[in-house]
Amino acid sequence: MPTQKSTPARILDAAHELLRTTGLARATTKEIARGAGCSEAALYKHFANKEEIFVRVLKERLPSVGPLLEELTADPGERTVEECLTAVARRAVDLYAQTLPIAGSLFAEPALLRRHREGLAELGTGPQEPRDQLARYLRRERDRGRIRADADPEAAAALLLGACFQHVFFTAFAAPDAGQGGGADDFAARLVRTVLTGIG
């Protein structure tokens, strides 16, 4: 007999589905509660607000760059910097491909964007987190002597993740195969080789 999911798990499942299909702006707590088969009051017993639900969905239901970067920062093992950064870039493309449609609706409603920004700040997180984690990883690699001593980790992190985001945006905006040149794996490999030309 299958185990029934807990209320928080059902809430996250419902939120993920609504975020994926209707976007953040329209995924109200009322709709999330309805999708989870619980009351709004029950939802607030487990989560402080919609922003906390959104952050949990990002961390638990979508591809995450954070754990990979934590692992690589602690110990890259036998992997080269190129291999590590290619894995990060590939994961970032997957993450942005799923979050772009979810978050896109925010920018049509400035008041909602402001509330969402404030909610994320209260939770101590935001879209800058992967960039900051990648910069920490690159600083560690600089300390290990595996990239140039004068490399700028913050700029390199912004270049790599910014390019991943732009790649996803262009793919979503244009025809599905427009300008891919081999797909996400090839893009990640070429991007990392280019970044390493500057910092390797």
Wavefront OBJ file of the C-alpha trace (Angstrom):
o trace
v 0.000 0.000 0.000
v 1.574 3.326 -1.083
v 2.531 5.746 1.678
v 0.445 8.918 1.659
v 2.522 12.044 1.161
v 2.816 14.514 4.007
v 0.991 17.845 3.778
v 4.221 19.830 3.143
v 5.184 17.447 0.324
v 1.723 17.787 -1.261
v 1.977 21.582 -0.975
v 5.364 21.606 -2.704
v 4.073 19.265 -5.430
v 1.064 21.516 -6.038
v 3.198 24.658 -6.005
v 5.684 23.150 -8.465
v 2.890 22.239 -10.870
v 1.264 25.671 -10.627
v 4.555 27.509 -10.974
v 5.390 25.428 -14.042
v 2.009 25.869 -15.718
v 0.777 29.317 -14.645
v 3.844 31.174 -13.353
v 4.663 32.713 -10.014
v 2.261 35.656 -10.307
v -0.798 33.426 -10.660
v 0.248 30.704 -8.253
v -1.604 32.102 -5.240
v -1.539 30.413 -1.852
v -5.250 29.732 -2.316
v -4.593 27.864 -5.578
v -1.616 26.022 -4.086
v -3.723 24.894 -1.110
v -6.497 23.745 -3.445
v -4.010 21.745 -5.521
v -2.571 20.174 -2.364
v -6.019 19.253 -1.030
v -5.675 21.328 2.124
v -6.858 24.640 3.509
v -4.901 27.868 3.223
v -4.645 27.813 7.020
v -2.933 24.409 6.822
v -0.513 25.783 4.241
v 0.532 28.560 6.620
v 1.190 26.026 9.373
v 4.078 24.699 7.289
v 5.270 27.743 5.312
v 5.560 31.421 6.241
v 4.555 32.725 2.809
v 4.555 32.021 -0.909
v 8.201 33.047 -1.209
v 9.257 30.321 1.211
v 7.297 27.788 -0.855
v 8.967 29.081 -4.019
v 12.441 28.761 -2.476
v 11.692 25.216 -1.289
v 10.432 24.256 -4.760
v 13.652 25.632 -6.267
v 15.798 23.700 -3.793
v 13.861 20.431 -3.729
v 12.064 20.073 -7.044
v 14.361 21.701 -9.606
v 17.964 21.101 -10.724
v 20.177 22.829 -8.157
v 23.626 24.292 -8.695
v 24.243 24.806 -4.960
v 24.997 21.247 -3.778
v 27.290 20.642 -6.761
v 29.232 23.843 -6.028
v 29.494 22.986 -2.332
v 30.898 19.572 -3.263
v 33.388 21.010 -5.758
v 34.492 23.778 -3.379
v 35.155 21.273 -0.592
v 36.994 18.788 -2.803
v 36.987 18.610 -6.610
v 38.629 15.195 -6.457
v 40.354 14.168 -9.665
v 38.215 16.496 -11.768
v 39.927 19.311 -13.635
v 38.662 22.882 -13.348
v 37.314 22.542 -16.892
v 35.356 19.421 -15.950
v 34.005 21.081 -12.810
v 32.916 24.255 -14.566
v 31.354 22.311 -17.444
v 29.244 20.366 -14.933
v 28.231 23.650 -13.267
v 27.341 25.280 -16.593
v 25.273 22.279 -17.668
v 23.391 22.263 -14.346
v 22.854 26.041 -14.595
v 21.309 25.687 -18.063
v 18.892 23.082 -16.682
v 18.046 25.289 -13.702
v 17.425 28.427 -15.757
v 15.411 26.488 -18.331
v 12.957 25.514 -15.598
v 12.971 28.760 -13.589
v 12.709 31.257 -16.459
v 9.052 30.432 -17.244
v 8.249 30.295 -13.520
v 9.723 33.680 -12.650
v 9.005 35.475 -15.927
v 5.536 36.584 -14.876
v 7.021 38.547 -11.960
v 8.338 41.232 -14.255
v 4.878 42.080 -15.555
v 3.782 43.155 -12.066
v 6.217 45.552 -10.316
v 4.372 45.380 -6.974
v 4.550 41.583 -6.968
v 8.219 41.686 -7.939
v 8.911 44.032 -5.026
v 7.061 41.793 -2.548
v 8.842 38.725 -3.893
v 12.240 40.435 -3.649
v 11.513 41.471 -0.049
v 10.320 37.949 0.806
v 13.488 36.363 -0.564
v 15.632 38.903 1.310
v 13.899 37.946 4.565
v 14.753 34.306 3.834
v 18.379 35.248 3.134
v 18.389 34.070 -0.448
v 17.858 35.291 -3.993
v 18.896 34.794 -7.616
v 22.432 35.968 -6.812
v 23.101 32.865 -4.710
v 24.457 30.602 -7.517
v 26.745 33.418 -8.696
v 28.092 33.959 -5.175
v 28.600 30.200 -4.681
v 30.419 29.904 -8.005
v 32.667 32.844 -7.067
v 33.519 31.054 -3.795
v 34.402 27.906 -5.729
v 36.632 29.891 -8.103
v 38.366 31.647 -5.199
v 39.101 28.226 -3.722
v 40.514 27.045 -7.046
v 42.634 30.196 -7.202
v 43.938 29.433 -3.701
v 44.735 25.882 -4.868
v 46.743 27.314 -7.776
v 44.474 25.714 -10.370
v 43.523 29.038 -12.018
v 45.528 32.228 -12.479
v 46.510 34.154 -9.356
v 45.118 37.378 -10.853
v 41.802 35.795 -11.939
v 38.641 37.672 -10.902
v 36.276 35.004 -9.459
v 33.274 37.349 -9.237
v 33.574 38.479 -12.857
v 34.185 34.929 -14.107
v 31.137 33.640 -12.187
v 28.978 36.421 -13.612
v 30.215 35.715 -17.147
v 29.604 31.977 -16.947
v 26.152 32.066 -15.330
v 25.063 35.123 -17.294
v 25.872 33.313 -20.527
v 23.901 30.270 -19.343
v 20.890 32.456 -18.586
v 21.155 34.209 -21.960
v 21.403 30.855 -23.739
v 18.173 29.712 -22.074
v 16.438 33.020 -22.820
v 17.348 32.909 -26.507
v 16.292 29.268 -26.721
v 12.926 30.026 -25.112
v 12.371 33.151 -27.205
v 13.402 31.755 -30.577
v 12.629 28.511 -32.354
v 13.577 25.508 -30.168
v 16.686 24.696 -32.217
v 17.716 28.259 -33.115
v 21.405 28.890 -32.646
v 22.052 25.859 -30.479
v 25.115 24.587 -32.321
v 25.023 21.133 -30.729
v 22.726 21.664 -27.779
v 23.253 22.389 -24.096
v 26.174 20.000 -23.580
v 28.145 21.502 -26.460
v 27.250 25.030 -25.339
v 28.470 24.348 -21.778
v 31.766 22.889 -23.024
v 32.444 25.780 -25.421
v 31.499 28.378 -22.825
v 33.830 26.932 -20.203
v 36.743 26.684 -22.632
v 36.244 30.366 -23.451
v 36.042 31.450 -19.804
v 39.137 29.407 -18.963
v 41.049 31.223 -21.699
v 40.777 34.240 -19.439
v 41.302 32.682 -16.006
v 42.907 29.280 -16.572
l 1 2 3 4 5 6 7 8 9 10 11 12 13 14 15 16 17 18 19 20 21 22 23 24 25 26 27 28 29 30 31 32 33 34 35 36 37 38 39 40 41 42 43 44 45 46 47 48 49 50 51 52 53 54 55 56 57 58 59 60 61 62 63 64 65 66 67 68 69 70 71 72 73 74 75 76 77 78 79 80 81 82 83 84 85 86 87 88 89 90 91 92 93 94 95 96 97 98 99 100 101 102 103 104 105 106 107 108 109 110 111 112 113 114 115 116 117 118 119 120 121 122 123 124 125 126 127 128 129 130 131 132 133 134 135 136 137 138 139 140 141 142 143 144 145 146 147 148 149 150 151 152 153 154 155 156 157 158 159 160 161 162 163 164 165 166 167 168 169 170 171 172 173 174 175 176 177 178 179 180 181 182 183 184 185 186 187 188 189 190 191 192 193 194 195 196 197 198 199 200
